[in-house]
Amino acid sequence: VHFVDFHSDLICTVGRVIEKGGLAIFLQPTRGDSMDTFLGYFDRVECFAVEVKTAEEVCEDVWEKHLEALGDESYVEDLHCPRWIFLTKVEEWREKEDGDRIREWG
């Protein structure tokens, strides 16, 4: 998700390979505006419907490591602390219509 140049390709891949009702799970840091830019596709592009949910806290062990690392000057939360993204596909992917719209936007 952090490679902005590939956001549209990643969304097309989700559209193609996840079945209706299926779930794609991503775990990654926010990395500046990258995560928000990626999630913005689903708000701005009218195409196949995906329910988007995010969560900051990961498993307890990872969250504790994150809290410990906050005192380390080499630790950059934006680059190192993982966040969850859950994408549930609620409509079928239409290759021509959806793919073209996403690629135009991206």
C-alpha positions in Angstrom: 0.0 0.0 0.0 2.9 2.4 0.6 3.9 2.4 -3.1 1.6 5.2 -4.3 2.4 4.4 -8.0 0.8 1.0 -7.6 -2.4 1.9 -5.7 -4.7 1.6 -8.7 -3.1 -1.8 -9.6 -3.5 -3.1 -6.1 -7.2 -2.1 -6.1 -7.8 -3.7 -9.4 -6.1 -6.9 -8.1 -8.4 -6.9 -5.0 -11.4 -6.4 -7.4 -10.3 -9.3 -9.5 -9.2 -12.0 -7.0 -11.5 -11.4 -4.0 -14.9 -13.0 -4.2 -18.0 -11.0 -3.4 -18.3 -11.1 0.4 -14.6 -11.9 0.6 -12.1 -10.0 2.7 -8.6 -8.6 1.9 -6.5 -7.7 4.9 -3.5 -5.4 4.8 -1.2 -4.6 7.7 1.2 -1.7 7.1 2.2 1.7 8.5 0.6 4.9 7.4 3.8 6.2 5.6 2.8 9.8 5.3 -0.3 10.3 3.1 0.1 6.9 1.4 -2.5 5.0 3.4 -5.0 7.8 3.3 -4.4 8.2 -0.5 -5.0 4.5 -1.0 -8.2 4.5 1.1 -9.3 7.7 -0.8 -9.7 5.6 -3.9 -12.7 3.9 -2.4 -14.4 7.2 -1.6 -13.7 9.0 -4.9 -14.0 6.3 -7.5 -17.5 5.1 -8.2 -16.9 1.5 -9.0 -17.3 -1.9 -7.3 -18.3 -1.5 -3.7 -15.9 -2.3 -1.0 -16.6 -1.8 2.7 -13.4 -0.3 4.3 -12.5 -0.6 8.0 -9.2 0.4 9.6 -7.8 -0.3 13.1 -4.8 1.1 14.8 -4.1 -1.4 17.5 -2.7 -4.7 16.3 -2.1 -7.7 18.6 -1.2 -7.0 22.1 2.5 -8.0 21.7 3.0 -5.7 18.7 1.2 -2.9 20.4 3.4 -3.3 23.5 6.5 -3.2 21.3 5.2 -0.1 19.6 4.7 1.6 23.0 8.2 0.6 24.1 9.7 1.9 20.9 8.1 5.4 21.2 11.1 6.4 23.4 13.7 5.4 20.8 14.6 8.3 18.5 15.2 6.0 15.6 11.6 4.8 15.8 9.3 6.7 13.5 5.7 5.8 14.2 4.5 6.8 10.7 7.1 4.4 9.1 7.2 1.6 11.6 3.8 1.2 13.5 1.5 -1.2 11.6 -2.2 -0.4 11.0 -4.9 -2.7 9.8 -6.9 -2.2 6.7 -9.9 -4.5 6.1 -11.5 -4.5 2.6 -14.8 -6.5 2.3 -15.9 -6.8 -1.3 -19.7 -6.2 -1.5 -20.2 -6.0 -5.3 -18.8 -8.0 -8.3 -15.9 -6.5 -10.2 -16.6 -5.3 -13.7 -13.3 -5.4 -15.5 -14.0 -2.8 -18.2 -16.0 -0.2 -16.2 -14.2 -0.5 -12.8 -10.7 -1.1 -14.1 -10.9 1.9 -16.5 -12.3 4.2 -13.7 -9.6 3.3 -11.3 -6.8 3.6 -13.8 -8.1 7.0 -14.9 -8.2 8.3 -11.3 -4.7 6.8 -10.5 
